[in-house]
């Protein structure tokens, strides 16, 4: 036996803790200390049925906290005061007397606290707070119904056992229905309070590179984007982002490229779906060489750079690339633009270029000679190369001979230009971890990369990656795959973002459209995960009343048996119709059949005593039915 | 179905969160709103299911008097095989009683103290059972058809009347000592509804699970024939109330009582069946 109030107290502690935990990292010291303290003190005093905070003090404290945090509210500082206030109100409630009004208040405040946490973080952890909170609140609301009729009730073990089914079925079905409602609830094109969305940490591609600046990013394991794509040869995974075409003092930057007509040809068409992490970058990476992009508003430049608006929210887009294709400049390019050089080039670099150019005939030979030069220098790929302010190219090639992609690419592109070959830098990502569980590549910030494109024979832009010319390139780019645990966690995170976080009006319309199409029998095919969930949910809503109806009227087996029996009797005794009002015994007498009499005795014995047929009776009834109308034959 | 205050507050909460979800486009808020909507939907279905497949019957006491509180037993049977029923509130004649849980296949007997008004033949067409289960958002109620006919006797009203006049006629010698109101405890019997509540033997009733009454001894008295029309009273109803009181009072004292009606005479006797016969006649007196 357990007191109802004890159960409600336990649920109130649990639910309020689930409201507090997701906010804990964002709270000020007073709220951070007050809540655990209130939880412990409240629980101890509840056992004594005394309450440390009298109603007057509770009101006073609530008003003071409200005034204090309301004074801090501004448009840019809205959520933090609100969550602190919510947690303090929860603490006050835990310390006060609890009754029929206070328990729902605790549940409501906890719900609001969890709701507020969604404005601070979009992680999947939210789901692990929401689901148990729904279970707790559901159980709490059921118990509150009992509390309303008898606040001092003591529940016996038998009652608790009966209620356990409700405690399981109610939240479980609610959470199932949640899936359905989530996909069908109305959404807007442009939410009015978009500013309340949590902002992500800055990351992504920049349109200005100073050699040495990428080192930090290259060490970061933070995801840059995920892309659903078939597996591709790892050494060819170049994700094109931005083209840097102008050298300004030491920094390579992007200037509006000259108008040029380019064409991508050859190669294998690869379709990808991108899920970039939010960030300030406007560039939309695609597999090199990109052909087209759909799904977001964007601008496409002649140098195959796709840019949109900074990604404040999670989004997804589709891309089509020609893997292993050729980028052809149809009408040539503005050579002067792509041959622009710094004002000063060191004598050692000048001398090296002169040697290379004098020995080579044509662009391809020059490039090959330049690559040989890089190999001869035995350059080392290293992230701790540092930055040499005076002349980074000279220092890299002749002094330190250590560097990472920026040093290799900026030196190579400068020497190409000095040798008279139009060239540019391409910024993006190289490689990625293929997650076989999710069927996608995870590309981290550490995969950020810079390579070179050179215009060969004035017609074709050729990708060159000078970093691979380092003597330790094999080790540096060998990389390690995702172990199963990281792979699983990342797959979960990816699908959470893909299915839940990025779901918007556009996807909803698409979902309904596809659902409509699939409803047509001739177009029926296996539904995707969200649409399957939505359809299952809707089906559940429709089916539930019938299921419950079936559960409430548990005589289906007997009804079916009776129906079969009556049909049998009608057929074998050649009766036109058996009136519904005719009893089984009456029917047996009318047809004068011992089998029918036996059936009536067994069936009536059970049903008229308001109990279902036992297994044995059910079997016997079926046996008896085989003899219905066969008396003559058996006897004959 | 009636929306409760808690239900209204829940809907307001849902609207607030829904408004927040739509205006922020935050899918985590959408998840929360969806779960709360799901909870509301399922609670609606469960609430409906809770009142289905119940079988309701009424055990009325043999003697029901106009306006006098009596214990009516409502029998509720849960005909479901697996699903229990919860928080069933029986509403009868403005009085209510509660069944907290009722297991699948179980039957509950709920005593409801209630009063019926107006003598004569009456019919209880239906019995209403309400429930706030599973959550107190809605009060659902369901009327179970009863079509139960019964008689309400006139309310007994003390009638000071001097026997021995033309109203009283001796028909025999002294009767043996029997049950009455002022002697020693002589018998324990089932509660019929006629006995005053103070006669209920609560301890024994609790032990045996049904109401038991104590009967005490009384001394015998002389027989009488009552003519309601001649009894004191401002109107017929008051006279009938007096007659009822006299019938019960005299027969409790084992005094044979008869009844003179407009068209016939019911001879005095002293059995329980006879007393019920007289009370029925009084209940229907003047009614066609």
Interface residues (C-beta under 8 A of the other chain):
Chain A: X104 X108 X111 X114 X115 X118 X119 X122 X126 X127 X130 X134 X137 X138 X141 X142 X144 X145 X146 X148 X149 X150 X153 X158 X159 X162 X163 X165 X166 X169 X170 X171 X173 X174 X175 X176 X177 X178 X179 X180 X181 X182 X185 X186 X187 X188 X191 X192 X193 X194 X196 X197 X313 X500 X501 X503 X504 X541 X544 X545 X548 X549 X551 X552 X553 X554 X610 X612
Chain B: X6 X9 X13 X17 X18 X20 X21 X22 X23 X24 X25 X26 X27 X28 X29 X30 X31 X32 X33 X34 X35 X36 X37 X38 X39 X41 X42 X43 X45 X46 X48 X49 X52 X53 X77 X79 X80 X81 X82 X83 X84 X86 X87 X89 X98 X100 X101 X103 X132 X133 X134 X135 X136
